[in-house]
Amino acid sequence: MAFVTKLSFQSGDREALESLVTDLKRMVERKGAECKGPHSAPPEHLTVPQYRTLQPGDRYPSWEYTSYSRRLEIHGNDEVAGRIGHMEFPESVHVEIEVDRKKPLGHRNG
């Protein structure tokens, strides 16, 4: 069975995110795996309220920031996907890894 490894990245640091995704794509392609992406979502502009105490009322100015996201898919190379799954990523980038098992066409349950 083939595997599809889906990687999702989020960060407020656009340069760190772009650098990481570009390096990973190059590594995957050098190893001969099929890589789809990176796919970008529109940046999210977020606002987070900040309170002076745990009680409602007195507040600091809201914290505003932009979050950027990218997605990559690696098809059919379990070794490369496993290597990426054990990598250490920058603290400024949130990474989610999802692995799907794809059954060959014509495969029957049974």
RODO-2510 file (C-alpha; in nm, 4 decimals, decimal comma):
residues 110
     n   res          X          Y          Z
     1     m     0,0000     0,0000     0,0000
     2     a     0,1121     0,3527    -0,0726
     3     f     0,1214     0,6274     0,1839
     4     v     0,0460     0,9973     0,1497
     5     t     0,2060     1,2170     0,4142
     6     k     0,0349     1,5534     0,4573
     7     l     0,2355     1,8269     0,6261
     8     s     0,0732     2,1467     0,7550
     9     f     0,2824     2,4414     0,8740
    10     q     0,1749     2,7607     1,0548
    11     s     0,3847     3,0508     1,1753
    12     g     0,3811     3,4207     1,2466
    13     d     0,7354     3,4334     1,1044
    14     r     0,6858     3,4255     0,7283
    15     e     1,0587     3,4045     0,6452
    16     a     1,1161     3,1059     0,8753
    17     l     0,8111     2,9335     0,7303
    18     e     0,9162     2,9895     0,3680
    19     s     1,2714     2,8752     0,4385
    20     l     1,1577     2,5550     0,6116
    21     v     0,9044     2,4624     0,3429
    22     t     1,1506     2,5346     0,0593
    23     d     1,4242     2,3247     0,2253
    24     l     1,1849     2,0330     0,2867
    25     k     1,0561     2,0369    -0,0723
    26     r     1,4132     2,0335    -0,2076
    27     m     1,5075     1,7433     0,0217
    28     v     1,2007     1,5410    -0,0785
    29     e     1,2670     1,5948    -0,4498
    30     r     1,6391     1,5117    -0,4115
    31     k     1,5388     1,1788    -0,2557
    32     g     1,3185     1,1038    -0,5577
    33     a     0,9811     1,1317    -0,3870
    34     e     0,6777     1,3009    -0,5387
    35     c     0,5991     1,6260    -0,3595
    36     k     0,2855     1,8322    -0,4152
    37     g     0,2881     2,1897    -0,2956
    38     p     0,3592     2,4054    -0,1192
    39     h    -0,0007     2,5203    -0,1119
    40     s    -0,0669     2,8534     0,0586
    41     a    -0,3738     2,9774     0,2393
    42     p    -0,4436     3,3490     0,2712
    43     p    -0,2728     3,5017     0,5769
    44     e    -0,4900     3,5226     0,8880
    45     h    -0,4911     3,8504     1,0795
    46     l    -0,5629     3,7687     1,4438
    47     t    -0,6421     3,9829     1,7467
    48     v    -0,6061     3,8494     2,1007
    49     p    -0,7478     4,0423     2,3989
    50     q    -0,5189     4,0797     2,7010
    51     y    -0,6617     4,1288     3,0500
    52     r    -0,4740     4,2789     3,3454
    53     t    -0,6310     4,0283     3,5882
    54     l    -0,8323     3,7082     3,5707
    55     q    -1,1444     3,9157     3,6386
    56     p    -1,3355     4,0752     3,3495
    57     g    -1,2726     4,4436     3,3084
    58     d    -0,9342     4,6141     3,2993
    59     r    -0,7492     4,5304     2,9767
    60     y    -0,4178     4,5875     2,8036
    61     p    -0,4251     4,6761     2,4347
    62     s    -0,5070     4,3717     2,2192
    63     w    -0,2206     4,1758     2,0689
    64     e    -0,2407     4,1665     1,6892
    65     y    -0,0431     3,9382     1,4596
    66     t    -0,0561     3,7626     1,1248
    67     s    -0,0404     3,3854     1,0860
    68     y     0,0842     3,2239     0,7627
    69     s     0,0259     2,8641     0,6573
    70     r     0,1575     2,6205     0,3966
    71     r     0,0801     2,2573     0,3088
    72     l     0,2917     1,9868     0,1414
    73     e     0,2050     1,6309     0,0411
    74     i     0,4601     1,3526    -0,0035
    75     h     0,3392     1,0586    -0,2105
    76     g     0,4725     0,7071    -0,1868
    77     n     0,8120     0,7457    -0,0195
    78     d     0,7831     0,6124     0,3345
    79     e     1,1542     0,6593     0,4137
    80     v     1,1493     1,0323     0,3363
    81     a     0,8210     1,0809     0,5216
    82     g     0,9625     0,8975     0,8238
    83     r     1,2755     1,1127     0,8184
    84     i     1,0655     1,4309     0,8142
    85     g     0,8491     1,2976     1,0971
    86     h     1,1551     1,2707     1,3212
    87     m     1,3063     1,6102     1,2346
    88     e     1,3298     1,8976     1,4777
    89     f     1,1517     2,2066     1,3511
    90     p     1,2010     2,5710     1,4501
    91     e     0,9999     2,6709     1,7585
    92     s     0,8425     2,9526     1,5589
    93     v     0,6747     2,7055     1,3203
    94     h     0,3835     2,4814     1,4232
    95     v     0,3897     2,1515     1,2309
    96     e     0,1162     1,8906     1,1919
    97     i     0,1782     1,5592     1,0159
    98     e    -0,0983     1,3324     0,8895
    99     v    -0,0371     0,9968     0,7214
   100     d    -0,3011     0,8382     0,4968
   101     r    -0,2768     0,4852     0,3632
   102     k    -0,3969     0,4572     0,0047
   103     k    -0,5138     0,1231    -0,1289
   104     p    -0,4271     0,0390    -0,4906
   105     l    -0,6989     0,0698    -0,7538
   106     g    -0,9000    -0,2485    -0,7805
   107     h    -0,8233    -0,3496    -0,4200
   108     r    -1,1167    -0,5266    -0,2607
   109     n    -1,2066    -0,5399     0,1057
   110     g    -1,2337    -0,8846     0,2226
***
